[in-house]
Structures are given as structure tokens and as C-alpha cells.
Amino acid sequence: MSTQPSLSVQLNLAAAGAVVVTHPINLGQGAALQTGIEYALRQPETRYVVTFDSDGQHRVEDAAAMVDLLRADVADVVFGSRFLDGRTSPGLLKKLVLKAAIAFSNATTGVRLTDTHNGLRAFNRAGASALSIKQNRMAHASEIIEQVGKAGLRYVEQPVHILYTDYSRKKGQSLLNSVNILTELLYK
């Protein structure tokens, strides 16, 4: 889900058969995710919800593997992790900032993960229904983890390959964005 896809992207998505749900103004990624999840849950046929960043860094194959785990009833939530195998190279500084966020989240939520700010997540209907995202900016990732822990949902991690490109860095995968996430966590 994009926080505010361009009109051409919206038209391409609609032409491909996707339902495009947008806000009149950009309310942030957390708000976009909550709106999209609420829309999906209003559809009676929805069994699984997948969230991913709109900057092209996530792979369809990884999302499909995560949904397969849900179909096998292994968990209610599957979190993608770039740190479970060696395919992703975030760079030393980014890795240090992400590891700090992981340590903070693990200490404060009771949910133990190896990658707390990965936008690729999959939920079964019960897992998605437990969410009520209030953090509109990037701290929503920690809020989701906290809610998963409080709801007692079953969760697992799945190795995923994050593709860092010039485009994804422009859309928010910069080191500065990682520092902003830490700041939001500390002052939420």
C-alpha cells in the first residue's frame, strides 16, 4: 500500500483489477495501512492481508511464501526479516540503526524479532482484525508488533530479500529515515 500513489499508478492498478483506496490528503504510512486493512476486512472473502512498502523493495515471491505459512496455520502473523539470511545488504550504518530499533522493540513489546521495521508482513483474518494502527508515521511498525504481542497472536518470521535501489532510497529507505524511526519510537 502506498501512502499516496500518483494518479497514473492508481489508474494502472485499477486497470489491472486492483481496488485503490486513498485518502484525500497524505496521512502517512500508518494511516494508509489501517485504512487498507479495514477495507480488506470489510470484504467477507478476505482470508489474508499482506502489507508491503510501495517503493519496490519487496518481492512477490517472499509475500507468497509468507501467505503459504498462514495457509498451513503456522501462525496468525508472519513478519519478513532481512536478517535471517545473507541476501540483503543494508550497509553498516543502516544495519546499526535497525539493530538499535530491534533491541528497543524486543525490550518493550515482549515480541522477539530479528527485523522490526520490515514493511513486508502477512496476517490471517484474526491477526489483521487485532490491529488498530494509530501511529500515522513510521513508528506504526513498532505499534503493530506491540499489538501482536498484546493480542497473544502466534507469529513467525520468514527470510525475505530487500532490494535497495536508488528509487527505494528516495522513497524512504535512507539512513536518515531510520534515525527518524528511532526518534518517533522514543517520543511516541
VOBA-664916 format. One record per residue (C-alpha): x, y, z. Coordinates in pm, 1 decimal. Layout:
// VOBA-664916
        px        py        pz
         X         Y         Z
...
This chain:
// VOBA-664916
        px        py        pz
       0.0       0.0       0.0
     133.7     335.4     -91.7
      77.0     636.7     126.4
     -38.3     833.7    -180.1
       7.3     669.8    -521.2
      26.1     902.5    -820.1
    -277.2     923.2   -1044.7
    -100.4     721.7   -1316.5
     -15.8     447.0   -1064.9
    -377.0     447.8    -940.5
    -505.8     412.8   -1296.9
    -261.8     128.5   -1372.8
    -363.4     -53.2   -1055.8
    -732.6      -9.8   -1131.2
    -680.1    -130.1   -1490.3
    -512.7    -443.6   -1351.1
    -819.9    -512.8   -1137.8
    -699.2    -376.5    -804.6
    -919.9    -170.2    -580.3
    -735.9     152.9    -499.1
    -822.2     305.9    -162.2
    -676.1     650.4     -97.2
    -705.3     939.1     145.3
    -786.5    1287.4      10.4
    -456.1    1402.6     161.6
    -146.6    1205.3     256.9
    -197.3    1096.6     619.4
     115.6     881.4     637.1
     200.8     515.6     601.7
      40.6     400.5     926.8
    -291.9     560.2     833.0
    -271.1     410.1     482.7
    -212.3      64.1     625.9
    -500.3      92.2     873.8
    -739.4     213.9     602.2
    -631.5     -65.3     367.0
    -664.0    -331.7     636.0
   -1008.8    -205.1     735.6
   -1117.7    -210.0     370.9
    -987.1    -565.3     323.3
   -1159.5    -689.7     638.8
   -1495.1    -549.3     519.9
   -1472.8    -796.9     229.5
   -1615.6   -1128.3     358.2
   -1389.1   -1334.6     130.0
   -1066.8   -1186.0     272.7
    -863.5   -1457.5     445.1
    -517.6   -1295.5     439.6
    -379.9    -943.2     437.2
     -27.5    -860.5     318.1
     136.4    -525.1     382.1
     438.0    -408.0     185.9
     619.1     -87.1     107.9
     538.3      79.4    -223.6
     898.0     152.1    -320.4
     966.8    -176.8    -496.4
    1195.1    -318.3    -227.7
     981.0    -627.2    -153.3
     945.9    -934.2    -371.6
     619.6   -1108.3    -461.9
     782.4   -1449.1    -406.5
     856.2   -1357.5     -44.5
     497.3   -1242.2      14.8
     363.2   -1564.7    -138.9
     586.8   -1776.4      89.0
     455.7   -1583.8     388.8
      92.6   -1645.8     289.0
     177.0   -2015.5     245.6
     278.9   -2022.2     613.5
     -57.2   -1870.0     706.5
    -241.1   -2125.1     491.5
     -55.3   -2400.3     678.8
    -183.5   -2241.8    1003.7
     170.5   -2198.8    1134.6
      93.0   -1850.4    1267.8
    -153.1   -1560.5    1269.4
     118.8   -1316.8    1161.6
     430.9   -1364.3     950.4
     693.8   -1092.0     972.3
     950.3   -1057.6     695.9
    1312.5   -1041.7     811.1
    1607.9    -920.2     608.2
    1845.0   -1055.3     874.9
    1760.3   -1428.3     865.8
    1977.5   -1499.7     564.6
    2255.8   -1323.6     377.6
    2064.7   -1196.2      72.6
    2012.4    -837.2     194.0
    2296.5    -591.3     249.2
    2165.0    -280.0     423.7
    2505.0    -121.2     482.4
    2681.8     -90.0     815.3
    2526.6     234.6     944.8
    2174.1     140.0     843.9
    2223.2    -204.6     995.8
    2337.3     -48.7    1325.9
    2035.3     183.7    1338.6
    1798.6    -103.2    1252.6
    1959.0    -324.7    1518.0
    1903.3     -47.7    1775.5
    1534.4     -35.8    1678.1
    1517.0    -415.4    1707.1
    1668.6    -409.1    2056.9
    1424.6    -136.0    2164.6
    1122.7    -317.4    2023.9
    1221.8    -655.6    2166.7
    1270.8    -498.1    2510.3
     943.3    -304.7    2512.2
     693.5    -533.3    2335.5
     776.8    -883.8    2454.8
     775.4    -993.2    2089.5
    1115.4   -1123.2    1982.0
    1200.7   -1045.0    1621.5
    1516.7   -1010.0    1414.7
    1374.4    -729.4    1197.6
    1118.8    -491.6    1346.6
    1094.3    -234.4    1067.4
    1032.5    -452.6     767.4
     719.0    -346.3     580.5
     652.0    -694.4     442.6
     407.1    -865.9     677.0
     125.7   -1116.5     629.9
    -175.4   -1162.5     856.2
    -458.0   -1410.7     867.0
    -801.0   -1257.0     923.8
    -775.0   -1287.0    1304.8
    -429.7   -1127.8    1304.3
    -537.8    -836.5    1086.1
    -853.2    -787.2    1294.4
    -641.9    -739.4    1608.6
    -475.2    -427.9    1464.7
    -573.6     -70.5    1536.3
    -289.9     142.1    1399.8
    -283.2     495.4    1542.9
      76.3     591.6    1454.9
      46.1     756.3    1115.1
     416.6     788.5    1053.4
     691.2     523.5    1055.1
     652.7     423.9    1423.0
     348.4     221.9    1315.2
     580.4     -77.6    1265.0
     655.8     -91.0    1637.6
     289.3     -30.7    1718.3
     190.9    -332.9    1506.6
     443.6    -551.3    1688.2
     318.9    -428.5    2026.0
     -41.9    -507.1    1930.7
      54.7    -855.3    1807.7
     213.9    -922.1    2147.7
     -76.4    -781.8    2349.8
    -327.8    -984.7    2149.7
    -128.1   -1303.7    2205.8
    -115.1   -1375.5    1833.7
     103.1   -1656.4    1703.4
     385.5   -1514.8    1494.9
     687.0   -1631.6    1298.5
     950.0   -1467.0    1082.3
    1028.5   -1550.0     721.4
    1355.1   -1463.9     546.4
    1299.8   -1200.3     277.8
    1525.9   -1025.8      32.1
    1504.7    -646.4      48.6
    1606.9    -476.8    -275.4
    1774.6    -144.1    -201.4
    1765.5      67.1    -515.1
    1809.5     436.0    -585.6
    1430.2     459.5    -609.4
    1367.7     286.8    -274.1
    1624.9     509.4    -106.0
    1448.2     818.4    -243.5
    1113.7     687.4    -117.3
    1230.6     647.5     241.8
    1495.9     379.8     277.3
    1770.6     624.4     359.7
    1975.6     616.9     677.7
    1809.5     941.7     784.8
    1470.6     771.1     768.5
    1599.7     500.4    1003.1
    1708.4     767.9    1250.5
    1362.4     928.7    1221.1
    1203.2     595.1    1311.7
    1415.3     573.0    1627.3
    1319.2     929.2    1719.7
     948.8     853.0    1673.2
     981.0     543.9    1889.9
    1140.0     733.7    2172.3
     884.6    1016.1    2165.2
     560.1     834.4    2086.2
